């Protein structure tokens, strides 16, 4: 079965994001990541933490089958999405449950590798906590995040919208612990072509690789979406619908224009 990680396309922008995460872990800093909606921040964070595999087996006490060691080996990071109305107490409880659960998983894997029956519960194997939708965090919740960082020595990355980094600067105790800031940019038009063709394969949209007509359609998709992943997905879904309704076999530029009419693109 193909997982989301199997479908993830590693781009140059992802490599920059991964380097940013690695640096935060190395120096035990708080990091800020911001970018416009749909550029791939959440997908990149989930891929970096291998969260598609890990979240299915947390909390570990619910695990019935043997641990999927190959899938979660070398994982040391937690991915957490801030709720819409987060209280400081809820933030602390949910994040702590996640990193304690990940500690349990990592410790169990290490025990099996070393052929020992137990592991040290006091050891903190979790090195990074990534908090998505961090714009939702109120001042008290942000203070709780700072406290988690100070007490656990775990690196934390806060992901939000553009302007989020300026909001954090109004909280000097938290901001003084920020070591790195990353502006997540849209991928290049060259890389986004691979994304488009990958999505076409998933949706089973017929296209002719290297064909002039297909290339024109691809160029139009890039122009309309400005390389925004979320808009690409929505536009391709509309293209798939138009082609099926009209019994069209191959993608052309005119089909892209028709599909665009029923798509709310908004301002990018």
PEBEL-V567037 format. One record per pair of residues at least 24 apart in sequence whose ideal C-beta (glycine too) atoms are under 6 Angstrom apart, sorted by sequence separation. I is the first residue (numbers start at 1). J is the second residue. D is the distance in whole Angstrom. If there is no record, write none. Layout:
i=I j=J d=D
i=I j=J d=D
This chain:
i=78 j=102 d=6
i=102 j=126 d=5
i=134 j=158 d=4
i=238 j=262 d=6
i=50 j=75 d=5
i=129 j=154 d=6
i=134 j=159 d=6
i=135 j=160 d=4
i=193 j=218 d=6
i=196 j=221 d=6
i=238 j=263 d=6
i=134 j=160 d=5
i=135 j=161 d=6
i=17 j=44 d=5
i=21 j=48 d=6
i=99 j=126 d=4
i=128 j=155 d=5
i=129 j=156 d=5
i=130 j=157 d=5
i=131 j=158 d=5
i=132 j=159 d=5
i=49 j=77 d=4
i=51 j=79 d=4
i=126 j=154 d=6
i=146 j=174 d=5
i=235 j=263 d=6
i=135 j=164 d=5
i=142 j=171 d=6
i=234 j=263 d=6
i=14 j=44 d=5
i=18 j=48 d=6
i=49 j=79 d=4
i=192 j=222 d=6
i=142 j=174 d=6
i=46 j=79 d=6
i=189 j=222 d=5
i=203 j=236 d=6
i=220 j=253 d=5
i=45 j=79 d=6
i=217 j=251 d=5
i=192 j=227 d=5
i=205 j=240 d=5
i=217 j=252 d=6
i=221 j=256 d=6
i=217 j=253 d=5
i=220 j=256 d=5
i=224 j=260 d=6
i=199 j=236 d=5
i=203 j=240 d=5
i=214 j=251 d=6
i=216 j=253 d=5
i=8 j=47 d=5
i=213 j=252 d=5
i=217 j=256 d=5
i=69 j=109 d=5
i=187 j=227 d=6
i=228 j=268 d=6
i=60 j=101 d=5
i=186 j=227 d=4
i=5 j=47 d=6
i=59 j=101 d=5
i=208 j=250 d=6
i=226 j=268 d=5
i=58 j=101 d=4
i=206 j=249 d=5
i=60 j=104 d=5
i=206 j=250 d=5
i=207 j=251 d=5
i=60 j=105 d=6
i=5 j=52 d=6
i=4 j=52 d=5
i=78 j=126 d=6
i=3 j=52 d=5
i=82 j=131 d=6
i=86 j=136 d=6
i=91 j=141 d=5
i=76 j=127 d=4
i=77 j=128 d=4
i=78 j=129 d=5
i=79 j=130 d=5
i=80 j=131 d=5
i=81 j=132 d=5
i=82 j=133 d=5
i=86 j=137 d=6
i=81 j=133 d=5
i=82 j=134 d=6
i=88 j=140 d=5
i=92 j=144 d=5
i=88 j=141 d=5
i=91 j=144 d=5
i=82 j=136 d=5
i=82 j=137 d=6
i=86 j=141 d=5
i=88 j=144 d=4
i=45 j=130 d=5
i=42 j=132 d=5
i=25 j=127 d=5
i=25 j=128 d=5
i=41 j=159 d=5
i=30 j=149 d=6
i=33 j=157 d=6
i=28 j=153 d=6
i=29 j=155 d=6
i=30 j=156 d=5
i=31 j=157 d=4
i=32 j=158 d=5
i=33 j=159 d=5
i=34 j=160 d=5
i=28 j=155 d=5
i=34 j=162 d=5
i=25 j=155 d=5
i=34 j=164 d=5
i=24 j=155 d=4
i=34 j=165 d=5
i=24 j=157 d=6
i=32 j=165 d=5
i=41 j=184 d=5
i=39 j=184 d=5
i=32 j=178 d=6
i=30 j=177 d=5
i=39 j=186 d=5
i=30 j=178 d=5
i=31 j=180 d=5
i=32 j=181 d=5
i=33 j=182 d=5
i=35 j=184 d=3
i=29 j=179 d=3
i=33 j=184 d=6
i=27 j=179 d=6
i=24 j=180 d=6
i=23 j=180 d=6
i=20 j=180 d=6
i=20 j=182 d=4
i=13 j=185 d=6
i=13 j=187 d=5
i=11 j=187 d=5
i=11 j=191 d=5
i=9 j=194 d=6
i=9 j=195 d=6
i=9 j=198 d=6
i=40 j=229 d=5
i=38 j=228 d=4
i=38 j=229 d=5
i=38 j=230 d=3
i=38 j=231 d=6
